[in-house]
Amino acid sequence: MAFDFKTFLNTVPCILDAHLPVLIRGRHGVGKSEVVYQIAAIRGLPVVERRASQMTEGDLLGLPDTADLSDGRKATTWNAPDWLVTACTEAVVLFLDEVDRAVMEVRQGLFELTDSRKINGWNLHPETLIIAAVNGGEHGSQYQVGEMDPAELDRWTVFDIEPSVEDWLGWSKSKVDTVLWDFINLNRQHLEHTDDFEPNKVYPSRRSWIRFMNTVRPLSLFAEDGNRDLLLNLATGFVGFEAAVSLRDFVQKYEFQVTIEDILDKGDFNKIKKWGINDHAAMVEKMEHASTFSASLSDAQITNLATWFVQMPSEICMKLWGVIGEQEQDDGENAIKLHRATAADGTLISAHMVKILKG
């Protein structure tokens, strides 16, 4: 069973509150590391991150030293590594990445840490949490990773992650340009490639889109006068040729895209006359991620919303109604006002909804 990030974030606190280790399995670039830092921020804990794939036994146990015994003889002792000292003396999220790419000696050394919360005489701080991430599991055959045997997996609470497009859209709303967000929202097949990877071919991933966005942000390539050739060339390097061409074509035509303000504030419906069900659904999702209905709408906005409401397919009407209900405050003001509203063509929304419910 796979979880999207919303379900995972609602479930994993139960495991972490019991101070049990969590293993996240999923494809590359889906945001496993990001969600670990998100969990740490929610709990107000710093992150101590270690790439298990880069560790040796010395990185796990520390370096040897000598100690004087009471009878004058000497014995070997160990100087623990800095990350272990921190995790044992402070409350942190100990993030072990790429565990299934680690050498077997390190993976077996982690048994005691995950099972008994101690290693080589050092005990983890009572509030330290352990989270690991791997590419193995269902998609393991696509990666050069080691299999985790039953005894190893038994030390972890395992979550297979298959994030939804909505996960990324919600998370990225404040991180990417509106044009790019709209492109992914309307061209979801280009968010990431999930199977049948051809050798040496560049494919899009959630991570590569963010890296691309961070690169082009200062270049104003999404502006009306942006350099479309440079946009194509850069995008090709990050997300592959097919996605780059689609993005370039989308940006060239972006002036024909409709904004939330066009509908709610301006009441400009000329551009939506040829809209299909997917276009209406995409606008509802844009409003949902913008939390459009968390604040009270003006009477003029309600009228414009009602005018759009009677132009959309019935299933999208119900989708919009659900979004309004989820974002409403306790008084349900927007829903009540919309239900009582009249569209520009004279249609009563209350009567229109009765018609929809009757089929």
C-alpha positions, 0 to 999 in steps of 0.5 A, spaced: 500 500 500 502 506 498 501 513 501 500 520 498 504 525 503 498 528 506 496 521 508 503 520 510 503 526 514 497 525 518 499 518 520 506 518 521 506 522 528 503 516 531 509 512 530 514 518 532 510 519 538 512 512 540 519 514 538 519 508 533 524 509 527 520 510 520 523 508 513 520 512 507 521 508 501 519 512 494 522 514 487 527 519 486 526 526 486 519 525 489 520 529 496 522 524 501 528 529 504 523 535 504 518 531 508 523 529 513 525 537 514 517 539 514 516 534 520 522 536 523 519 544 523 513 542 525 516 539 531 521 544 532 527 540 532 533 541 528 535 535 523 542 531 523 542 528 516 547 523 514 548 519 508 548 512 510 551 511 503 557 515 504 558 512 511 564 507 513 564 503 520 568 509 523 563 514 521 558 510 525 562 508 531 567 513 531 575 513 532 579 508 537 583 511 543 586 509 549 584 509 556 588 508 562 585 502 567 585 503 574 591 497 575 595 501 570 594 497 564 591 501 557 584 499 554 581 501 547 576 506 547 572 510 542 571 517 540 563 517 538 562 521 531 559 528 532 552 526 529 552 521 534 554 525 540 549 531 538 543 525 537 544 523 544 545 529 548 540 533 544 533 532 541 533 532 534 531 528 528 536 523 526 535 523 518 539 517 515 538 517 507 540 512 502 540 507 507 539 501 502 545 504 498 550 503 504 555 498 505 552 492 509 557 493 515 553 500 516 546 497 515 548 492 520 550 497 525 544 501 524 540 495 527 542 496 534 540 504 533 533 502 530 532 497 535 534 499 542 536 506 540 543 506 542 550 504 539 557 502 542 555 505 549 551 511 547 544 512 548 539 516 544 536 522 547 529 520 549 526 525 544 530 524 538 527 521 532 529 517 527 527 517 520 530 514 514 529 514 506 531 509 501 529 508 493 528 501 494 521 497 495 516 497 489 521 501 485 527 498 487 529 494 481 530 501 477 535 503 482 542 500 484 540 499 491 541 493 496 535 489 498 533 489 505 532 483 509 526 481 513 530 482 520 532 489 517 525 491 515 523 489 522 527 494 525 523 500 521 515 502 521 515 502 513 511 507 509 511 506 501 510 513 498 507 515 492 505 522 492 499 525 488 500 531 483 496 535 488 501 534 494 506 537 489 501 543 487 500 544 494 507 544 496 510 548 490 504 554 490 509 559 493 515 556 491 514 556 483 512 562 478 505 562 477 506 560 469 510 554 471 505 552 476 499 553 471 503 548 466 504 543 471 496 543 473 494 543 466 499 538 464 500 533 469 503 528 465 510 532 465 510 533 473 515 526 473 516 520 469 515 513 473 517 507 469 520 505 463 526 509 463 531 509 457 538 509 459 541 516 459 535 519 457 533 525 461 526 525 465 522 530 469 522 529 476 519 533 482 526 535 484 528 537 477 522 542 476 524 545 483 532 546 481 529 548 474 525 554 477 531 556 482 535 557 476 531 561 471 527 565 477 532 571 476 532 570 468 525 572 468 524 567 462 516 567 464 515 574 463 512 576 456 518 578 453 522 572 456 527 569 452 523 562 449 529 559 446 533 560 453 527 557 456 527 551 452 534 550 452 535 550 460 528 546 461 531 540 456 537 540 461 533 539 467 526 535 465 528 533 458 526 535 451 519 533 451 517 536 457 521 542 455 517 543 448 511 543 452 513 548 457 515 553 451 509 552 447 505 553 453 509 559 455 508 562 448 500 562 449 500 564 456 497 570 455 490 566 453 490 563 460 485 565 465 487 568 472 483 567 478 482 575 478 479 574 471 473 570 474 472 573 481 474 580 480 473 582 473 468 577 471 471 576 464 468 570 461 470 571 454 476 566 455 472 561 458 467 560 452 471 554 449 473 551 456 472 543 457 471 540 463 479 539 465 480 547 464 474 548 469 477 543 474 484 546 473 481 553 475 477 550 481 484 547 483 488 553 482 482 557 487 483 551 492 491 551 492 490 559 493 485 558 499 481 563 495 474 561 499 478 562 506 476 569 506 469 572 505 468 574 498 464 581 496 457 581 493 460 583 486 465 577 487 459 572 489 455 574 483 461 573 478 462 566 481 455 565 480 456 567 473 461 562 472 458 556 476 452 556 471 457 555 465 461 549 468 459 542 468 455 539 473 461 535 476 465 541 477 460 545 480 460 540 486 467 540 486 467 547 487 462 547 492 466 542 496 472 546 496 468 552 498 465 548 504 472 545 506 475 552 506 469 556 509 469 559 516 464 556 521 459 561 519 459 558 512 458 565 509 461 564 502 457 558 501 450 561 503 451 567 499 453 563 493 447 559 494 442 565 494 446 568 488 443 570 481 448 569 475 448 574 470 443 571 466 438 571 471 439 563 473 438 562 481 444 558 484 439 555 488 435 552 483 441 550 478 443 546 484 436 543 485 437 541 477 444 538 478 442 534 484 436 531 480 440 529 474 
